[in-house]
Amino acid sequence: MQTRAYARALIDNRIPPPDEETVEERVAARMRNVVLQVLPFGRAFGNGLEGPMVLVEGLDHERFAFMEGAFASDLSVEPGVVSRVTERLSMIRTRALDPDESARFIERMVGQP
């Protein structure tokens, strides 16, 4: 999970350092449209455990799917691959806690020893 402070540290750690206005613009852009949902182990399923993936839509609405595996990573615009990643992410979202439940779950976990 990426916090504003973490995003700021990544963006501000450049040579030469960007000006404060640029840092703020980039942090805001990076944090936009971020929704966090937790998938507890008890709700996980095989397809959801195959590794990290990202689905990105460009300004021209072209979609990209990025998947990471143990031995290789893949970035694809091939419609079949993008469709499979979209379906996989949708399945994960339906099994995950909603954003409010996820926030409460994280708060409980932070409070545990």
C-alpha positions as CSV (number, residue, x, y, z in Angstrom):
1,M,0.0,0.0,0.0
2,Q,1.3,3.4,-0.9
3,T,0.7,6.4,1.4
4,R,1.0,10.1,0.4
5,A,4.3,10.2,2.4
6,Y,5.7,7.3,0.5
7,A,4.7,8.7,-2.8
8,R,6.2,12.0,-1.9
9,A,9.5,10.4,-0.9
10,L,9.7,8.6,-4.2
11,I,8.9,11.7,-6.2
12,D,11.0,14.1,-4.2
13,N,14.1,11.9,-4.3
14,R,15.4,13.1,-7.6
15,I,18.5,15.0,-8.7
16,P,18.0,17.8,-9.2
17,P,15.0,17.8,-6.8
18,P,11.7,19.0,-8.3
19,D,10.1,22.2,-7.0
20,E,7.4,21.9,-4.3
21,E,4.5,22.6,-6.8
22,T,5.7,19.8,-9.1
23,V,6.0,17.4,-6.2
24,E,2.5,18.1,-5.0
25,E,1.1,17.8,-8.5
26,R,2.8,14.4,-9.0
27,V,1.8,13.1,-5.6
28,A,-1.9,14.1,-6.3
29,A,-1.8,12.4,-9.7
30,R,-0.2,9.2,-8.2
31,M,-2.8,9.0,-5.4
32,R,-5.8,9.7,-7.7
33,N,-8.4,7.0,-8.0
34,V,-6.8,4.6,-5.6
35,V,-9.1,2.2,-3.9
36,L,-7.8,-0.3,-1.4
37,Q,-9.5,-3.6,-0.9
38,V,-8.2,-6.5,1.2
39,L,-8.6,-10.1,0.1
40,P,-8.3,-12.2,3.3
41,F,-6.7,-15.6,3.0
42,G,-10.0,-17.3,3.8
43,R,-11.6,-15.7,0.6
44,A,-8.6,-16.2,-1.7
45,F,-8.8,-18.6,-4.6
46,G,-6.3,-20.1,-7.0
47,N,-6.6,-17.4,-9.7
48,G,-6.1,-14.7,-7.2
49,L,-2.8,-16.1,-6.0
50,E,-1.0,-16.2,-9.4
51,G,1.0,-13.0,-8.8
52,P,0.8,-9.3,-9.1
53,M,-1.0,-7.6,-12.0
54,V,-1.9,-4.1,-13.1
55,L,-4.5,-3.0,-15.6
56,V,-3.9,0.4,-17.1
57,E,-5.9,2.5,-19.5
58,G,-4.2,5.2,-21.4
59,L,-5.6,8.6,-22.4
60,D,-6.6,7.1,-25.8
61,H,-8.5,4.3,-23.9
62,E,-6.0,1.7,-25.0
63,R,-5.7,-0.9,-22.2
64,F,-2.5,-2.5,-21.0
65,A,-2.1,-5.6,-18.8
66,F,1.1,-6.1,-16.7
67,M,1.6,-9.4,-14.9
68,E,4.5,-10.4,-12.7
69,G,5.5,-14.0,-12.3
70,A,8.2,-15.9,-10.4
71,F,10.5,-16.0,-13.4
72,A,9.2,-13.4,-15.9
73,S,7.1,-10.3,-16.2
74,D,4.8,-9.4,-19.2
75,L,3.3,-6.2,-20.5
76,S,0.6,-6.8,-23.1
77,V,-1.9,-4.9,-25.2
78,E,-3.2,-8.2,-26.8
79,P,-7.0,-8.1,-26.3
80,G,-7.2,-11.7,-25.1
81,V,-4.6,-11.1,-22.4
82,V,-6.1,-7.8,-21.3
83,S,-9.5,-9.5,-21.1
84,R,-8.2,-12.4,-19.0
85,V,-6.5,-9.9,-16.6
86,T,-9.7,-7.8,-16.4
87,E,-11.7,-10.9,-15.5
88,R,-9.2,-12.0,-13.0
89,L,-9.2,-8.6,-11.3
90,S,-13.0,-8.5,-11.3
91,M,-13.1,-11.9,-9.6
92,I,-10.7,-10.7,-6.9
93,R,-12.7,-7.5,-6.3
94,T,-15.9,-9.4,-5.8
95,R,-14.3,-11.7,-3.2
96,A,-12.4,-8.9,-1.4
97,L,-13.7,-6.8,1.4
98,D,-15.3,-3.5,0.3
99,P,-13.1,-0.4,0.9
100,D,-14.7,0.5,4.2
101,E,-14.4,-3.1,5.5
102,S,-10.8,-3.2,4.2
103,A,-9.9,0.0,6.2
104,R,-11.4,-1.5,9.4
105,F,-9.5,-4.8,8.7
106,I,-6.2,-2.9,8.3
107,E,-6.9,-0.9,11.5
108,R,-7.5,-4.1,13.4
109,M,-4.3,-5.7,12.1
110,V,-2.2,-2.6,13.0
111,G,-3.5,-2.8,16.5
112,Q,-2.4,-6.4,17.0
113,P,0.9,-7.4,18.6
